[in-house]
Amino acid sequence: MPNIKIAAPKPSPIVGALLGALLLSGCTRPLDTAILAANAARDVGQVAHDLIESECLPAYRGANTPASLAAVDARCLVPMKAYRIYRAAWAVSVVAIQRAQLGLITPSEALAAAVEVGRKGAGLAASLTEVSK
Amino acid sequence: MTPAFVIELLVAVAKAFGLEVGDVIAFATGRHPELQTASLPALDAVEAARAEAVARAAKT
């Protein structure tokens, strides 16, 4: 049987750099990680806002009796409150990152603020299951 | 490995990590990602609609 050697494909330097950067992103540059987290959190918040508005705005516009208002409130008030909290936490994280960029606080403190947005996001996600029922 | 494949892989990896492609490129090239500071929208329209619904319900 012939001995066939197959050369392993050489990984592209671009892909190597990309994967390496992603793998190290959580521990090398806390401020960059905080920025990425804050940017992603903003996208999540925008989606949550659009979902709440699309579900609750027409529902409130159609509520004409105390009973129908109570039914819409049961679906929408908790997600609305969760969104307000999330929005505030995200704003705090942005300010924290900006303060870290100015050297007023440490990057780790900014990252902690971004992590807090993630915690609030868990509550927001849980509440959004109610609004879309 | 073609450039098209590299770009396709870049996009796939970015999506898998939930990242913007621009952010990933920033990491790969050593640049800092740009912080998005545009504020998240408030729920003004929904709150106004609720206030109107409360007023309507109070009249019934």
N, CA and C atoms of all chains as a GROMACS GRO file, in nm:
protein
  579
    1MET      N    1   0.086  -0.119   0.000
    1MET     CA    2   0.000   0.000   0.000
    1MET      C    3   0.089   0.124   0.000
    2PRO      N    4   0.066   0.213  -0.093
    2PRO     CA    5   0.150   0.333  -0.097
    2PRO      C    6   0.129   0.421   0.024
    3ASN      N    7   0.235   0.478   0.068
    3ASN     CA    8   0.228   0.566   0.185
    3ASN      C    9   0.202   0.709   0.137
    4ILE      N   10   0.079   0.747   0.147
    4ILE     CA   11   0.040   0.880   0.098
    4ILE      C   12   0.040   0.979   0.213
    5LYS      N   13   0.114   1.084   0.196
    5LYS     CA   14   0.117   1.187   0.299
    5LYS      C   15   0.031   1.304   0.254
    6ILE      N   16  -0.054   1.344   0.339
    6ILE     CA   17  -0.139   1.460   0.308
    6ILE      C   18  -0.092   1.576   0.394
    7ALA      N   19  -0.052   1.681   0.328
    7ALA     CA   20  -0.005   1.798   0.405
    7ALA      C   21  -0.124   1.870   0.467
    8ALA      N   22  -0.108   1.904   0.593
    8ALA     CA   23  -0.215   1.979   0.661
    8ALA      C   24  -0.227   2.117   0.597
    9PRO      N   25  -0.352   2.163   0.574
    9PRO     CA   26  -0.368   2.294   0.513
    9PRO      C   27  -0.314   2.403   0.605
   10LYS      N   28  -0.247   2.499   0.543
   10LYS     CA   29  -0.194   2.611   0.622
   10LYS      C   30  -0.307   2.709   0.654
   11PRO      N   31  -0.327   2.738   0.779
   11PRO     CA   32  -0.431   2.835   0.811
   11PRO      C   33  -0.394   2.975   0.764
   12SER      N   34  -0.494   3.047   0.719
   12SER     CA   35  -0.469   3.184   0.675
   12SER      C   36  -0.427   3.269   0.794
   13PRO      N   37  -0.330   3.359   0.776
   13PRO     CA   38  -0.290   3.448   0.886
   13PRO      C   39  -0.406   3.533   0.936
   14ILE      N   40  -0.494   3.570   0.842
   14ILE     CA   41  -0.609   3.653   0.883
   14ILE      C   42  -0.700   3.576   0.977
   15VAL      N   43  -0.730   3.449   0.938
   15VAL     CA   44  -0.818   3.368   1.022
   15VAL      C   45  -0.751   3.339   1.156
   16GLY      N   46  -0.622   3.313   1.153
   16GLY     CA   47  -0.549   3.288   1.277
   16GLY      C   48  -0.555   3.407   1.370
   17ALA      N   49  -0.534   3.524   1.313
   17ALA     CA   50  -0.538   3.646   1.394
   17ALA      C   51  -0.678   3.669   1.449
   18LEU      N   52  -0.777   3.641   1.365
   18LEU     CA   53  -0.916   3.661   1.406
   18LEU      C   54  -0.953   3.569   1.522
   19LEU      N   55  -0.924   3.439   1.504
   19LEU     CA   56  -0.959   3.343   1.608
   19LEU      C   57  -0.881   3.370   1.736
   20GLY      N   58  -0.753   3.403   1.720
   20GLY     CA   59  -0.672   3.434   1.837
   20GLY      C   60  -0.726   3.553   1.913
   21ALA      N   61  -0.764   3.655   1.838
   21ALA     CA   62  -0.817   3.775   1.902
   21ALA      C   63  -0.947   3.745   1.975
   22LEU      N   64  -1.031   3.662   1.912
   22LEU     CA   65  -1.158   3.628   1.976
   22LEU      C   66  -1.136   3.548   2.103
   23LEU      N   67  -1.043   3.452   2.095
   23LEU     CA   68  -1.018   3.368   2.212
   23LEU      C   69  -0.960   3.448   2.328
   24LEU      N   70  -0.879   3.547   2.294
   24LEU     CA   71  -0.813   3.624   2.398
   24LEU      C   72  -0.893   3.748   2.440
   25SER      N   73  -1.002   3.772   2.371
   25SER     CA   74  -1.072   3.899   2.393
   25SER      C   75  -1.124   3.913   2.535
   26GLY      N   76  -1.152   3.801   2.601
   26GLY     CA   77  -1.209   3.810   2.734
   26GLY      C   78  -1.108   3.842   2.842
   27CYS      N   79  -0.978   3.830   2.811
   27CYS     CA   80  -0.883   3.846   2.920
   27CYS      C   81  -0.772   3.945   2.889
   28THR      N   82  -0.757   3.987   2.765
   28THR     CA   83  -0.643   4.073   2.736
   28THR      C   84  -0.677   4.220   2.748
   29ARG      N   85  -0.794   4.260   2.695
   29ARG     CA   86  -0.828   4.402   2.693
   29ARG      C   87  -0.968   4.420   2.750
   30PRO      N   88  -0.977   4.435   2.879
   30PRO     CA   89  -1.109   4.444   2.942
   30PRO      C   90  -1.194   4.558   2.886
   31LEU      N   91  -1.127   4.668   2.851
   31LEU     CA   92  -1.204   4.783   2.801
   31LEU      C   93  -1.266   4.751   2.665
   32ASP      N   94  -1.190   4.683   2.579
   32ASP     CA   95  -1.245   4.644   2.449
   32ASP      C   96  -1.360   4.544   2.467
   33THR      N   97  -1.341   4.453   2.561
   33THR     CA   98  -1.447   4.357   2.588
   33THR      C   99  -1.572   4.428   2.638
   34ALA      N  100  -1.550   4.529   2.725
   34ALA     CA  101  -1.664   4.606   2.776
   34ALA      C  102  -1.735   4.680   2.662
   35ILE      N  103  -1.657   4.734   2.569
   35ILE     CA  104  -1.717   4.806   2.455
   35ILE      C  105  -1.797   4.710   2.368
   36LEU      N  106  -1.739   4.594   2.340
   36LEU     CA  107  -1.812   4.495   2.260
   36LEU      C  108  -1.941   4.454   2.330
   37ALA      N  109  -1.932   4.433   2.461
   37ALA     CA  110  -2.050   4.393   2.537
   37ALA      C  111  -2.154   4.504   2.536
   38ALA      N  112  -2.110   4.628   2.554
   38ALA     CA  113  -2.204   4.741   2.554
   38ALA      C  114  -2.270   4.759   2.417
   39ASN      N  115  -2.192   4.741   2.311
   39ASN     CA  116  -2.248   4.752   2.177
   39ASN      C  117  -2.351   4.643   2.151
   40ALA      N  118  -2.316   4.521   2.192
   40ALA     CA  119  -2.411   4.410   2.174
   40ALA      C  120  -2.535   4.432   2.259
   41ALA      N  121  -2.513   4.486   2.381
   41ALA     CA  122  -2.626   4.512   2.471
   41ALA      C  123  -2.718   4.619   2.412
   42ARG      N  124  -2.661   4.715   2.343
   42ARG     CA  125  -2.743   4.817   2.279
   42ARG      C  126  -2.832   4.755   2.171
   43ASP      N  127  -2.773   4.665   2.094
   43ASP     CA  128  -2.851   4.598   1.989
   43ASP      C  129  -2.966   4.517   2.051
   44VAL      N  130  -2.935   4.449   2.160
   44VAL     CA  131  -3.038   4.371   2.229
   44VAL      C  132  -3.149   4.465   2.279
   45GLY      N  133  -3.108   4.578   2.337
   45GLY     CA  134  -3.206   4.674   2.388
   45GLY      C  135  -3.295   4.728   2.278
   46GLN      N  136  -3.236   4.754   2.164
   46GLN     CA  137  -3.315   4.806   2.051
   46GLN      C  138  -3.420   4.702   2.008
   47VAL      N  139  -3.380   4.576   2.003
   47VAL     CA  140  -3.474   4.470   1.966
   47VAL      C  141  -3.586   4.461   2.069
   48ALA      N  142  -3.548   4.469   2.196
   48ALA     CA  143  -3.648   4.463   2.304
   48ALA      C  144  -3.746   4.580   2.293
   49HIS      N  145  -3.692   4.699   2.269
   49HIS     CA  146  -3.778   4.817   2.254
   49HIS      C  147  -3.877   4.797   2.140
   50ASP      N  148  -3.827   4.751   2.026
   50ASP     CA  149  -3.914   4.734   1.909
   50ASP      C  150  -4.022   4.628   1.936
   51LEU      N  151  -3.983   4.523   2.008
   51LEU     CA  152  -4.081   4.418   2.038
   51LEU      C  153  -4.190   4.471   2.131
   52ILE      N  154  -4.148   4.541   2.237
   52ILE     CA  155  -4.246   4.596   2.332
   52ILE      C  156  -4.338   4.694   2.260
   53GLU      N  157  -4.280   4.779   2.178
   53GLU     CA  158  -4.362   4.879   2.109
   53GLU      C  159  -4.458   4.813   2.011
   54SER      N  160  -4.411   4.714   1.939
   54SER     CA  161  -4.497   4.650   1.839
   54SER      C  162  -4.611   4.573   1.904
   55GLU      N  163  -4.588   4.519   2.024
   55GLU     CA  164  -4.692   4.440   2.091
   55GLU      C  165  -4.783   4.527   2.177
   56CYS      N  166  -4.725   4.624   2.247
   56CYS     CA  167  -4.802   4.696   2.349
   56CYS      C  168  -4.870   4.822   2.296
   57LEU      N  169  -4.810   4.886   2.200
   57LEU     CA  170  -4.870   5.010   2.148
   57LEU      C  171  -5.008   4.985   2.089
   58PRO      N  172  -5.025   4.891   1.995
   58PRO     CA  173  -5.160   4.866   1.943
   58PRO      C  174  -5.254   4.809   2.049
   59ALA      N  175  -5.197   4.734   2.142
   59ALA     CA  176  -5.281   4.676   2.248
   59ALA      C  177  -5.339   4.785   2.336
   60TYR      N  178  -5.259   4.883   2.374
   60TYR     CA  179  -5.309   4.993   2.457
   60TYR      C  180  -5.406   5.080   2.377
   61ARG      N  181  -5.377   5.099   2.250
   61ARG     CA  182  -5.467   5.180   2.167
   61ARG      C  183  -5.604   5.114   2.153
   62GLY      N  184  -5.606   4.982   2.162
   62GLY     CA  185  -5.733   4.911   2.150
   62GLY      C  186  -5.803   4.887   2.282
   63ALA      N  187  -5.740   4.925   2.393
   63ALA     CA  188  -5.800   4.902   2.525
   63ALA      C  189  -5.896   5.015   2.559
   64ASN      N  190  -6.024   4.981   2.573
   64ASN     CA  191  -6.127   5.084   2.599
   64ASN      C  192  -6.201   5.063   2.730
   65THR      N  193  -6.181   4.952   2.794
   65THR     CA  194  -6.250   4.923   2.920
   65THR      C  195  -6.147   4.891   3.027
   66PRO      N  196  -6.188   4.902   3.154
   66PRO     CA  197  -6.095   4.866   3.262
   66PRO      C  198  -6.044   4.722   3.249
   67ALA      N  199  -6.131   4.632   3.205
   67ALA     CA  200  -6.090   4.491   3.194
   67ALA      C  201  -5.985   4.473   3.084
   68SER      N  202  -6.009   4.537   2.970
   68SER     CA  203  -5.913   4.520   2.860
   68SER      C  204  -5.781   4.590   2.894
   69LEU      N  205  -5.790   4.703   2.965
   69LEU     CA  206  -5.668   4.771   3.008
   69LEU      C  207  -5.588   4.684   3.104
   70ALA      N  208  -5.660   4.620   3.196
   70ALA     CA  209  -5.593   4.533   3.293
   70ALA      C  210  -5.524   4.416   3.222
   71ALA      N  211  -5.588   4.366   3.116
   71ALA     CA  212  -5.529   4.254   3.043
   71ALA      C  213  -5.400   4.297   2.972
   72VAL      N  214  -5.403   4.416   2.914
   72VAL     CA  215  -5.282   4.466   2.846
   72VAL      C  216  -5.174   4.496   2.950
   73ASP      N  217  -5.213   4.556   3.062
   73ASP     CA  218  -5.116   4.584   3.169
   73ASP      C  219  -5.046   4.456   3.215
   74ALA      N  220  -5.124   4.348   3.225
   74ALA     CA  221  -5.067   4.222   3.272
   74ALA      C  222  -4.958   4.173   3.179
   75ARG      N  223  -4.972   4.204   3.050
   75ARG     CA  224  -4.870   4.161   2.953
   75ARG      C  225  -4.754   4.259   2.943
   76CYS      N  226  -4.785   4.388   2.956
   76CYS     CA  227  -4.687   4.489   2.913
   76CYS      C  228  -4.614   4.563   3.026
   77LEU      N  229  -4.675   4.577   3.142
   77LEU     CA  230  -4.612   4.662   3.244
   77LEU      C  231  -4.477   4.609   3.292
   78VAL      N  232  -4.470   4.478   3.314
   78VAL     CA  233  -4.343   4.421   3.363
   78VAL      C  234  -4.232   4.434   3.258
   79PRO      N  235  -4.258   4.399   3.131
   79PRO     CA  236  -4.151   4.419   3.030
   79PRO      C  237  -4.112   4.566   3.014
   80MET      N  238  -4.210   4.656   3.026
   80MET     CA  239  -4.178   4.799   3.014
   80MET      C  240  -4.084   4.842   3.127
   81LYS      N  241  -4.115   4.795   3.248
   81LYS     CA  242  -4.029   4.829   3.362
   81LYS      C  243  -3.890   4.767   3.344
   82ALA      N  244  -3.887   4.642   3.299
   82ALA     CA  245  -3.758   4.574   3.279
   82ALA      C  246  -3.675   4.648   3.173
   83TYR      N  247  -3.742   4.698   3.071
   83TYR     CA  248  -3.670   4.770   2.966
   83TYR      C  249  -3.612   4.900   3.021
   84ARG      N  250  -3.692   4.972   3.102
   84ARG     CA  251  -3.641   5.098   3.160
   84ARG      C  252  -3.516   5.072   3.243
   85ILE      N  253  -3.521   4.964   3.323
   85ILE     CA  254  -3.404   4.929   3.407
   85ILE      C  255  -3.285   4.893   3.319
   86TYR      N  256  -3.312   4.815   3.215
   86TYR     CA  257  -3.204   4.772   3.124
   86TYR      C  258  -3.143   4.893   3.054
   87ARG      N  259  -3.229   4.982   3.008
   87ARG     CA  260  -3.183   5.103   2.937
   87ARG      C  261  -3.094   5.188   3.027
   88ALA      N  262  -3.136   5.200   3.153
   88ALA     CA  263  -3.056   5.278   3.248
   88ALA      C  264  -2.922   5.210   3.274
   89ALA      N  265  -2.924   5.078   3.289
   89ALA     CA  266  -2.800   5.004   3.314
   89ALA      C  267  -2.705   5.017   3.196
   90TRP      N  268  -2.762   5.012   3.076
   90TRP     CA  269  -2.678   5.027   2.956
   90TRP      C  270  -2.615   5.167   2.952
   91ALA      N  271  -2.695   5.268   2.985
   91ALA     CA  272  -2.642   5.406   2.985
   91ALA      C  273  -2.530   5.419   3.088
   92VAL      N  274  -2.548   5.355   3.203
   92VAL     CA  275  -2.443   5.358   3.306
   92VAL      C  276  -2.316   5.292   3.254
   93SER      N  277  -2.332   5.182   3.181
   93SER     CA  278  -2.213   5.112   3.130
   93SER      C  279  -2.141   5.198   3.026
   94VAL      N  280  -2.217   5.271   2.944
   94VAL     CA  281  -2.153   5.358   2.844
   94VAL      C  282  -2.072   5.467   2.914
   95VAL      N  283  -2.131   5.527   3.016
   95VAL     CA  284  -2.060   5.631   3.090
   95VAL      C  285  -1.936   5.572   3.157
   96ALA      N  286  -1.950   5.452   3.211
   96ALA     CA  287  -1.836   5.387   3.278
   96ALA      C  288  -1.723   5.363   3.178
   97ILE      N  289  -1.757   5.319   3.058
   97ILE     CA  290  -1.654   5.295   2.955
   97ILE      C  291  -1.587   5.427   2.917
   98GLN      N  292  -1.668   5.530   2.902
   98GLN     CA  293  -1.610   5.661   2.867
   98GLN      C  294  -1.518   5.711   2.978
   99ARG      N  295  -1.559   5.687   3.103
   99ARG     CA  296  -1.473   5.728   3.216
   99ARG      C  297  -1.343   5.647   3.216
  100ALA      N  298  -1.355   5.518   3.180
  100ALA     CA  299  -1.235   5.434   3.174
  100ALA      C  300  -1.143   5.480   3.061
  101GLN      N  301  -1.204   5.521   2.950
  101GLN     CA  302  -1.123   5.571   2.838
  101GLN      C  303  -1.045   5.697   2.878
  102LEU      N  304  -1.104   5.773   2.970
  102LEU     CA  305  -1.037   5.895   3.018
  102LEU      C  306  -0.941   5.867   3.134
  103GLY      N  307  -0.941   5.742   3.178
  103GLY     CA  308  -0.852   5.705   3.287
  103GLY      C  309  -0.905   5.739   3.425
  104LEU      N  310  -1.034   5.770   3.433
  104LEU     CA  311  -1.093   5.808   3.562
  104LEU      C  312  -1.127   5.686   3.647
  105ILE      N  313  -1.158   5.575   3.580
  105ILE     CA  314  -1.179   5.448   3.650
  105ILE      C  315  -1.100   5.341   3.576
  106THR      N  316  -1.091   5.222   3.635
  106THR     CA  317  -1.014   5.116   3.570
  106THR      C  318  -1.101   5.048   3.464
  107PRO      N  319  -1.037   4.989   3.362
  107PRO     CA  320  -1.114   4.912   3.263
  107PRO      C  321  -1.195   4.800   3.326
  108SER      N  322  -1.144   4.742   3.432
  108SER     CA  323  -1.218   4.634   3.498
  108SER      C  324  -1.349   4.685   3.557
  109GLU      N  325  -1.346   4.809   3.608
  109GLU     CA  326  -1.470   4.867   3.662
  109GLU      C  327  -1.571   4.890   3.549
  110ALA      N  328  -1.522   4.932   3.433
  110ALA     CA  329  -1.611   4.950   3.318
  110ALA      C  330  -1.668   4.816   3.274
  111LEU      N  331  -1.583   4.714   3.277
  111LEU     CA  332  -1.630   4.581   3.239
  111LEU      C  333  -1.736   4.532   3.337
  112ALA      N  334  -1.719   4.564   3.465
  112ALA     CA  335  -1.819   4.524   3.565
  112ALA      C  336  -1.954   4.589   3.534
  113ALA      N  337  -1.951   4.715   3.488
  113ALA     CA  338  -2.076   4.782   3.452
  113ALA      C  339  -2.141   4.714   3.333
  114ALA      N  340  -2.059   4.670   3.238
  114ALA     CA  341  -2.113   4.600   3.121
  114ALA      C  342  -2.172   4.465   3.161
  115VAL      N  343  -2.107   4.399   3.255
  115VAL     CA  344  -2.158   4.271   3.303
  115VAL      C  345  -2.294   4.292   3.372
  116GLU      N  346  -2.307   4.404   3.441
  116GLU     CA  347  -2.435   4.435   3.508
  116GLU      C  348  -2.548   4.450   3.406
  117VAL      N  349  -2.516   4.506   3.290
  117VAL     CA  350  -2.618   4.515   3.183
  117VAL      C  351  -2.662   4.375   3.144
  118GLY      N  352  -2.567   4.284   3.137
  118GLY     CA  353  -2.601   4.146   3.104
  118GLY      C  354  -2.695   4.085   3.205
  119ARG      N  355  -2.673   4.118   3.333
  119ARG     CA  356  -2.763   4.067   3.438
  119ARG      C  357  -2.903   4.122   3.419
  120LYS      N  358  -2.910   4.253   3.393
  120LYS     CA  359  -3.041   4.315   3.370
  120LYS      C  360  -3.106   4.256   3.244
  121GLY      N  361  -3.023   4.220   3.148
  121GLY     CA  362  -3.074   4.162   3.024
  121GLY      C  363  -3.143   4.029   3.048
  122ALA      N  364  -3.098   3.956   3.147
  122ALA     CA  365  -3.162   3.828   3.178
  122ALA      C  366  -3.306   3.854   3.225
  123GLY      N  367  -3.324   3.956   3.308
  123GLY     CA  368  -3.459   3.991   3.354
  123GLY      C  369  -3.545   4.042   3.240
  124LEU      N  370  -3.484   4.119   3.153
  124LEU     CA  371  -3.558   4.171   3.038
  124LEU      C  372  -3.602   4.056   2.948
  125ALA      N  373  -3.512   3.964   2.922
  125ALA     CA  374  -3.545   3.850   2.834
  125ALA      C  375  -3.660   3.768   2.893
  126ALA      N  376  -3.655   3.749   3.025
  126ALA     CA  377  -3.761   3.671   3.089
  126ALA      C  378  -3.896   3.743   3.076
  127SER      N  379  -3.894   3.874   3.092
  127SER     CA  380  -4.019   3.950   3.086
  127SER      C  381  -4.074   3.957   2.944
  128LEU      N  382  -3.987   3.952   2.846
  128LEU     CA  383  -4.033   3.963   2.706
  128LEU      C  384  -4.112   3.840   2.662
  129THR      N  385  -4.093   3.729   2.732
  129THR     CA  386  -4.173   3.612   2.696
  129THR      C  387  -4.320   3.638   2.727
  130GLU      N  388  -4.346   3.724   2.826
  130GLU     CA  389  -4.485   3.758   2.860
  130GLU      C  390  -4.548   3.847   2.754
  131VAL      N  391  -4.471   3.944   2.706
  131VAL     CA  392  -4.528   4.042   2.614
  131VAL      C  393  -4.561   3.979   2.479
  132SER      N  394  -4.490   3.874   2.442
  132SER     CA  395  -4.513   3.814   2.311
  132SER      C  396  -4.614   3.700   2.316
  133LYS      N  397  -4.674   3.677   2.435
  133LYS     CA  398  -4.776   3.570   2.445
  133LYS      C  399  -4.905   3.611   2.375
  134MET      N  400  -0.702   2.866   0.004
  134MET     CA  401  -0.808   2.942   0.071
  134MET      C  402  -0.829   3.074  -0.002
  135THR      N  403  -0.946   3.090  -0.056
  135THR     CA  404  -0.974   3.210  -0.136
  135THR      C  405  -1.015   3.327  -0.047
  136PRO      N  406  -0.999   3.449  -0.095
  136PRO     CA  407  -1.045   3.565  -0.016
  136PRO      C  408  -1.194   3.557   0.017
  137ALA      N  409  -1.272   3.506  -0.078
  137ALA     CA  410  -1.417   3.494  -0.054
  137ALA      C  411  -1.444   3.401   0.065
  138PHE      N  412  -1.365   3.291   0.072
  138PHE     CA  413  -1.382   3.197   0.182
  138PHE      C  414  -1.345   3.263   0.315
  139VAL      N  415  -1.237   3.338   0.313
  139VAL     CA  416  -1.193   3.406   0.436
  139VAL      C  417  -1.302   3.503   0.484
  140ILE      N  418  -1.359   3.578   0.392
  140ILE     CA  419  -1.464   3.674   0.429
  140ILE      C  420  -1.586   3.601   0.482
  141GLU      N  421  -1.621   3.490   0.415
  141GLU     CA  422  -1.736   3.410   0.459
  141GLU      C  423  -1.713   3.358   0.601
  142LEU      N  424  -1.590   3.310   0.625
  142LEU     CA  425  -1.556   3.257   0.758
  142LEU      C  426  -1.559   3.369   0.861
  143LEU      N  427  -1.509   3.485   0.825
  143LEU     CA  428  -1.507   3.601   0.915
  143LEU      C  429  -1.649   3.636   0.959
  144VAL      N  430  -1.739   3.641   0.863
  144VAL     CA  431  -1.879   3.674   0.893
  144VAL      C  432  -1.941   3.566   0.981
  145ALA      N  433  -1.913   3.439   0.948
  145ALA     CA  434  -1.971   3.328   1.025
  145ALA      C  435  -1.922   3.330   1.169
  146VAL      N  436  -1.793   3.354   1.187
  146VAL     CA  437  -1.737   3.357   1.324
  146VAL      C  438  -1.796   3.475   1.401
  147ALA      N  439  -1.807   3.590   1.336
  147ALA     CA  440  -1.864   3.707   1.402
  147ALA      C  441  -2.006   3.680   1.447
  148LYS      N  442  -2.085   3.618   1.358
  148LYS     CA  443  -2.224   3.587   1.394
  148LYS      C  444  -2.230   3.487   1.508
  149ALA      N  445  -2.141   3.388   1.503
  149ALA     CA  446  -2.141   3.284   1.607
  149ALA      C  447  -2.112   3.344   1.744
  150PHE      N  448  -2.031   3.447   1.748
  150PHE     CA  449  -1.997   3.511   1.874
  150PHE      C  450  -2.088   3.628   1.904
  151GLY      N  451  -2.186   3.652   1.817
  151GLY     CA  452  -2.278   3.762   1.839
  151GLY      C  453  -2.212   3.898   1.827
  152LEU      N  454  -2.113   3.907   1.743
  152LEU     CA  455  -2.039   4.033   1.730
  152LEU      C  456  -2.064   4.097   1.595
  153GLU      N  457  -2.045   4.227   1.590
  153GLU     CA  458  -2.048   4.296   1.462
  153GLU      C  459  -1.919   4.262   1.386
  154VAL      N  460  -1.931   4.246   1.257
  154VAL     CA  461  -1.813   4.211   1.176
  154VAL      C  462  -1.705   4.318   1.190
  155GLY      N  463  -1.748   4.444   1.194
  155GLY     CA  464  -1.651   4.553   1.209
  155GLY      C  465  -1.574   4.543   1.339
  156ASP      N  466  -1.644   4.502   1.445
  156ASP     CA  467  -1.577   4.485   1.575
  156ASP      C  468  -1.472   4.375   1.568
  157VAL      N  469  -1.507   4.266   1.499
  157VAL     CA  470  -1.414   4.153   1.488
  157VAL      C  471  -1.290   4.194   1.410
  158ILE      N  472  -1.313   4.268   1.302
  158ILE     CA  473  -1.199   4.316   1.223
  158ILE      C  474  -1.111   4.408   1.309
  159ALA      N  475  -1.178   4.490   1.392
  159ALA     CA  476  -1.103   4.579   1.480
  159ALA      C  477  -1.014   4.499   1.574
  160PHE      N  478  -1.069   4.389   1.628
  160PHE     CA  479  -0.989   4.304   1.716
  160PHE      C  480  -0.873   4.242   1.639
  161ALA      N  481  -0.906   4.187   1.520
  161ALA     CA  482  -0.804   4.115   1.444
  161ALA      C  483  -0.690   4.207   1.402
  162THR      N  484  -0.721   4.332   1.381
  162THR     CA  485  -0.619   4.425   1.335
  162THR      C  486  -0.558   4.506   1.448
  163GLY      N  487  -0.603   4.478   1.571
  163GLY     CA  488  -0.543   4.545   1.686
  163GLY      C  489  -0.601   4.681   1.718
  164ARG      N  490  -0.705   4.721   1.643
  164ARG     CA  491  -0.766   4.851   1.672
  164ARG      C  492  -0.873   4.831   1.780
  165HIS      N  493  -0.906   4.941   1.847
  165HIS     CA  494  -1.008   4.933   1.949
  165HIS      C  495  -1.147   4.946   1.886
  166PRO      N  496  -1.244   4.865   1.932
  166PRO     CA  497  -1.379   4.880   1.880
  166PRO      C  498  -1.437   5.015   1.922
  167GLU      N  499  -1.526   5.066   1.841
  167GLU     CA  500  -1.586   5.197   1.869
  167GLU      C  501  -1.712   5.180   1.953
  168LEU      N  502  -1.720   5.256   2.060
  168LEU     CA  503  -1.836   5.248   2.148
  168LEU      C  504  -1.957   5.318   2.084
  169GLN      N  505  -2.068   5.247   2.080
  169GLN     CA  506  -2.192   5.307   2.029
  169GLN      C  507  -2.258   5.383   2.144
  170THR      N  508  -2.271   5.514   2.128
  170THR     CA  509  -2.322   5.596   2.239
  170THR      C  510  -2.463   5.650   2.214
  171ALA      N  511  -2.517   5.626   2.094
  171ALA     CA  512  -2.654   5.674   2.067
  171ALA      C  513  -2.749   5.608   2.166
  172SER      N  514  -2.827   5.689   2.237
  172SER     CA  515  -2.906   5.634   2.347
  172SER      C  516  -3.017   5.543   2.297
  173LEU      N  517  -3.049   5.445   2.380
  173LEU     CA  518  -3.160   5.355   2.348
  173LEU      C  519  -3.290   5.434   2.355
  174PRO      N  520  -3.385   5.406   2.266
  174PRO     CA  521  -3.509   5.484   2.266
  174PRO      C  522  -3.592   5.458   2.391
  175ALA      N  523  -3.666   5.560   2.432
  175ALA     CA  524  -3.758   5.543   2.544
  175ALA      C  525  -3.888   5.483   2.493
  176LEU      N  526  -3.976   5.451   2.587
  176LEU     CA  527  -4.106   5.393   2.549
  176LEU      C  528  -4.215   5.500   2.552
  177ASP      N  529  -4.182   5.619   2.504
  177ASP     CA  530  -4.275   5.732   2.512
  177ASP      C  531  -4.409   5.702   2.445
  178ALA      N  532  -4.406   5.646   2.325
  178ALA     CA  533  -4.530   5.622   2.251
  178ALA      C  534  -4.620   5.523   2.326
  179VAL      N  535  -4.558   5.419   2.382
  179VAL     CA  536  -4.636   5.318   2.454
  179VAL      C  537  -4.695   5.380   2.582
  180GLU      N  538  -4.614   5.460   2.650
  180GLU     CA  539  -4.661   5.522   2.774
  180GLU      C  540  -4.775   5.622   2.746
  181ALA      N  541  -4.764   5.694   2.636
  181ALA     CA  542  -4.872   5.787   2.598
  181ALA      C  543  -4.999   5.711   2.564
  182ALA      N  544  -4.983   5.600   2.492
  182ALA     CA  545  -5.099   5.518   2.456
  182ALA      C  546  -5.164   5.459   2.580
  183ARG      N  547  -5.083   5.421   2.678
  183ARG     CA  548  -5.140   5.367   2.803
  183ARG      C  549  -5.216   5.476   2.877
  184ALA      N  550  -5.158   5.596   2.882
  184ALA     CA  551  -5.226   5.707   2.952
  184ALA      C  552  -5.362   5.736   2.886
  185GLU      N  553  -5.367   5.730   2.756
  185GLU     CA  554  -5.495   5.751   2.686
  185GLU      C  555  -5.592   5.639   2.715
  186ALA      N  556  -5.540   5.515   2.722
  186ALA     CA  557  -5.626   5.400   2.752
  186ALA      C  558  -5.682   5.410   2.894
  187VAL      N  559  -5.600   5.458   2.986
  187VAL     CA  560  -5.647   5.477   3.124
  187VAL      C  561  -5.759   5.581   3.127
  188ALA      N  562  -5.743   5.688   3.050
  188ALA     CA  563  -5.846   5.792   3.046
  188ALA      C  564  -5.975   5.737   2.984
  189ARG      N  565  -5.964   5.658   2.880
  189ARG     CA  566  -6.082   5.600   2.816
  189ARG      C  567  -6.152   5.503   2.911
  190ALA      N  568  -6.073   5.421   2.978
  190ALA     CA  569  -6.129   5.322   3.069
  190ALA      C  570  -6.199   5.388   3.187
  191ALA      N  571  -6.147   5.502   3.228
  191ALA     CA  572  -6.207   5.573   3.343
  191ALA      C  573  -6.344   5.629   3.306
  192LYS      N  574  -6.367   5.655   3.180
  192LYS     CA  575  -6.496   5.712   3.138
  192LYS      C  576  -6.606   5.607   3.129
  193THR      N  577  -6.567   5.480   3.121
  193THR     CA  578  -6.670   5.375   3.106
  193THR      C  579  -6.729   5.337   3.241
   0.00000   0.00000   0.00000
